[in-house]
Amino acid sequence: MEILGIIPARGGSKGIPQKNLRKIMGKPMIQYSFDAAKKSKINKVLLTTDDKKIARFAKSLGIEAPFLRPKNLSTDSAKTFDVIKHSINYLWDNDGYSPDIVVILQPTSPLRTSQMIDESIGLLQKKNTTSVISVSKIKTHPYSAFFLKNNFLKPFRDDFKKFDRRQQYTPLYFPTGAIYTTWNDTIKKHNSIYGDKIRPMITEQPSSVDIDTKFDMFIAEMTLSNWKNYQRKFHA
């Protein structure tokens, strides 16, 4: 079973310049994904980036970075699926390599573990599963949300008043961004990483932290440095 890990790491970031190389606990953020991938069941790890500095760093860790991403796949509007498909096609065209399973590891999820990766692979291999994604249960439910219209708040749902207790909500789950695991056949057949049989891998904090802002980086660093000791207070 050939399992390919793809780490998409664009150089540009509006919120945090060179975000993927910013250090958390003294280690570049992107290295957490490299380390987790290398300790997992993944056979081959590939970096796709448009940034020479990120590519050099990947190679220094023994990660394959054989190309710089084309400009049309390096913009804010570029779709992750197109980036993944380009990587798979590149490996086939240049090396004759075709994986059975593809695991997408966004570098903005540094708290993802190799155990989580392996769990997602195991879930994918269960009957009638086209893909596995990591999700967390939504705490702030959209049934209670409002939107702005002419500077006034309007309820997202007209019947929002009947949802005054959390128990009345329909459970909803949101992708954490940490893991997307799919069959290569799913990509070919559905032209998507999902397919029609998406199995969830439900995760909780802190592994679901997805870094988009400086505050997210703060949360990740505080979690890595303090969470284990803090948990001991509740088991004393």
C-alpha positions as CSV (number, residue, x, y, z in Angstrom):
1,M,0.0,0.0,0.0
2,E,1.7,3.2,-1.2
3,I,0.7,6.1,1.0
4,L,1.7,9.6,-0.1
5,G,1.8,12.6,2.3
6,I,1.4,16.0,0.6
7,I,2.3,19.1,2.6
8,P,1.0,22.3,0.8
9,A,2.9,25.3,2.0
10,R,2.5,28.5,0.0
11,G,5.1,31.2,0.8
12,G,2.7,34.1,0.8
13,S,0.5,34.9,3.8
14,K,-1.4,38.1,4.4
15,G,-1.9,37.6,8.1
16,I,1.6,36.4,9.1
17,P,4.4,36.9,6.6
18,Q,6.4,33.6,6.1
19,K,3.9,31.9,8.4
20,N,5.0,28.4,7.7
21,L,8.6,29.1,8.8
22,R,7.7,31.0,11.9
23,K,8.9,29.2,15.0
24,I,6.7,27.6,17.7
25,M,8.6,26.4,20.7
26,G,11.9,27.1,18.8
27,K,10.9,24.9,15.8
28,P,9.6,26.2,12.4
29,M,5.8,25.5,12.2
30,I,6.0,23.5,9.1
31,Q,8.5,21.0,10.7
32,Y,5.8,19.7,13.0
33,S,4.0,18.3,9.9
34,F,7.2,16.9,8.6
35,D,8.0,15.1,11.8
36,A,4.5,13.7,12.2
37,A,4.5,12.4,8.7
38,K,7.9,10.7,9.0
39,K,6.7,8.9,12.2
40,S,3.5,7.6,10.6
41,K,2.6,4.9,8.1
42,I,3.2,7.4,5.2
43,N,5.7,6.0,2.7
44,K,6.6,9.1,0.8
45,V,6.3,12.8,1.8
46,L,6.2,15.6,-0.8
47,L,6.2,19.3,-0.2
48,T,4.4,21.6,-2.7
49,T,5.4,25.2,-2.5
50,D,6.1,28.3,-4.5
51,D,8.7,29.5,-2.1
52,K,12.4,28.7,-2.5
53,K,13.2,29.2,1.2
54,I,10.5,26.7,2.3
55,A,11.7,24.2,-0.4
56,R,15.3,24.5,0.9
57,F,14.2,23.9,4.4
58,A,12.2,20.9,3.4
59,K,15.1,19.4,1.6
60,S,17.3,19.9,4.7
61,L,14.9,17.7,6.6
62,G,14.9,15.0,3.9
63,I,11.5,15.9,2.5
64,E,11.1,15.8,-1.2
65,A,10.5,19.2,-2.9
66,P,11.3,18.5,-6.6
67,F,9.5,21.5,-8.0
68,L,8.3,25.0,-7.4
69,R,4.5,25.3,-7.7
70,P,3.3,27.1,-10.9
71,K,2.1,30.7,-10.5
72,N,-1.5,29.9,-11.2
73,L,-1.5,27.5,-8.2
74,S,0.2,30.0,-5.9
75,T,-2.4,32.7,-5.6
76,D,-4.9,33.3,-2.8
77,S,-7.7,32.0,-5.0
78,A,-5.9,28.7,-6.0
79,K,-7.8,25.6,-4.9
80,T,-6.2,23.0,-2.7
81,F,-7.6,20.3,-4.9
82,D,-5.8,21.6,-8.0
83,V,-2.6,21.8,-6.0
84,I,-2.9,18.2,-4.9
85,K,-3.8,17.0,-8.4
86,H,-0.7,18.8,-9.8
87,S,1.5,17.1,-7.3
88,I,0.1,13.6,-8.1
89,N,0.4,14.2,-11.8
90,Y,4.0,15.5,-11.4
91,L,5.0,12.3,-9.6
92,W,3.4,10.1,-12.3
93,D,4.8,12.0,-15.2
94,N,8.4,12.2,-13.8
95,D,8.8,9.1,-11.7
96,G,6.0,6.8,-12.7
97,Y,4.8,6.9,-9.1
98,S,1.1,6.5,-8.2
99,P,0.0,6.2,-4.6
100,D,-2.9,4.2,-3.3
101,I,-3.7,6.7,-0.5
102,V,-3.1,10.4,-0.3
103,V,-2.9,12.3,3.0
104,I,-3.0,16.1,2.9
105,L,-1.2,17.7,5.9
106,Q,-1.7,21.4,6.1
107,P,1.3,22.9,8.0
108,T,-1.0,25.2,9.9
109,S,-2.0,22.3,12.2
110,P,1.2,21.7,14.2
111,L,-0.5,19.8,17.0
112,R,-1.5,17.0,14.6
113,T,0.3,13.7,15.6
114,S,1.5,10.7,13.7
115,Q,-1.1,8.6,15.7
116,M,-3.8,10.8,14.2
117,I,-2.5,10.2,10.7
118,D,-2.4,6.5,11.2
119,E,-5.9,6.5,12.6
120,S,-7.2,8.3,9.6
121,I,-5.5,5.8,7.3
122,G,-7.2,2.9,9.3
123,L,-10.6,4.6,9.0
124,L,-10.2,5.1,5.3
125,Q,-9.5,1.4,4.8
126,K,-12.9,0.5,6.3
127,K,-15.6,-0.6,3.9
128,N,-17.3,2.0,1.7
129,T,-15.2,4.9,2.7
130,T,-14.0,7.4,0.0
131,S,-12.2,9.8,2.3
132,V,-11.6,10.8,6.0
133,I,-11.4,14.3,7.4
134,S,-10.6,15.5,10.9
135,V,-13.6,17.4,12.3
136,S,-14.6,19.0,15.6
137,K,-18.1,19.5,17.0
138,I,-19.2,23.1,16.5
139,K,-19.7,24.9,19.9
140,T,-20.9,28.2,18.5
141,H,-23.9,27.0,16.5
142,P,-25.1,28.9,13.4
143,Y,-28.8,28.6,14.5
144,S,-28.0,31.3,17.1
145,A,-26.0,33.5,14.7
146,F,-26.9,36.9,13.3
147,F,-25.8,38.8,10.2
148,L,-25.6,42.5,9.6
149,K,-28.1,44.2,7.3
150,N,-28.3,48.0,7.1
151,N,-26.2,48.2,10.3
152,F,-28.8,46.1,12.3
153,L,-28.5,42.5,13.4
154,K,-30.8,40.0,11.6
155,P,-31.1,36.3,12.8
156,F,-29.6,33.7,10.5
157,R,-32.7,31.7,11.0
158,D,-36.2,33.2,11.4
159,D,-37.1,30.6,13.9
160,F,-34.0,31.2,16.1
161,K,-36.1,31.8,19.2
162,K,-37.0,28.1,19.5
163,F,-33.3,27.2,19.8
164,D,-32.8,28.6,23.3
165,R,-31.1,25.5,24.6
166,R,-28.0,23.8,23.3
167,Q,-29.7,20.4,23.4
168,Q,-32.1,21.5,20.7
169,Y,-29.3,22.0,18.1
170,T,-28.6,19.6,15.3
171,P,-25.0,18.4,15.9
172,L,-22.7,20.0,13.3
173,Y,-19.1,19.3,12.6
174,F,-16.4,21.6,11.1
175,P,-13.2,20.5,9.4
176,T,-10.2,21.3,11.6
177,G,-7.8,21.3,8.6
178,A,-5.4,18.9,10.3
179,I,-6.0,15.8,8.1
180,Y,-7.6,15.0,4.8
181,T,-7.0,11.3,3.9
182,T,-8.3,10.0,0.6
183,W,-7.9,7.2,-2.0
184,N,-6.2,8.2,-5.2
185,D,-9.1,6.5,-6.9
186,T,-11.5,8.9,-5.2
187,I,-9.5,11.8,-6.7
188,K,-9.7,10.3,-10.1
189,K,-13.3,9.2,-10.0
190,H,-14.9,12.2,-8.3
191,N,-12.5,14.9,-9.3
192,S,-12.5,15.8,-5.6
193,I,-10.6,14.7,-2.4
194,Y,-14.0,13.8,-0.7
195,G,-16.1,11.4,-2.7
196,D,-19.6,10.5,-1.5
197,K,-18.7,8.4,1.6
198,I,-16.8,10.8,3.9
199,R,-15.9,9.3,7.3
200,P,-15.2,11.7,10.2
201,M,-12.3,11.5,12.5
202,I,-13.7,13.5,15.4
203,T,-11.0,15.4,17.3
204,E,-11.0,17.8,20.3
205,Q,-8.8,20.6,21.5
206,P,-5.9,21.0,21.4
207,S,-5.2,18.9,18.3
208,S,-7.7,20.9,16.3
209,V,-5.8,24.2,16.5
210,D,-5.5,25.7,13.0
211,I,-3.1,28.6,12.8
212,D,-4.4,31.6,10.9
213,T,-3.5,34.5,13.2
214,K,-0.8,35.5,15.7
215,F,-3.2,34.6,18.5
216,D,-3.5,31.1,17.0
217,M,0.3,30.8,17.2
218,F,0.1,31.9,20.8
219,I,-2.5,29.3,21.6
220,A,-0.4,26.6,19.9
221,E,2.8,27.5,21.7
222,M,1.0,27.7,25.1
223,T,-0.6,24.4,24.5
224,L,2.7,22.7,23.6
225,S,4.5,24.1,26.6
226,N,1.8,23.9,29.3
227,W,-1.1,21.6,28.4
228,K,0.3,18.3,29.7
229,N,1.2,19.8,33.1
230,Y,-2.1,21.6,33.3
231,Q,-4.1,18.4,32.7
232,R,-2.4,16.8,35.7
233,K,-4.3,19.2,38.0
234,F,-7.5,17.2,37.1
235,H,-6.0,13.8,37.8
236,A,-4.3,14.6,41.1
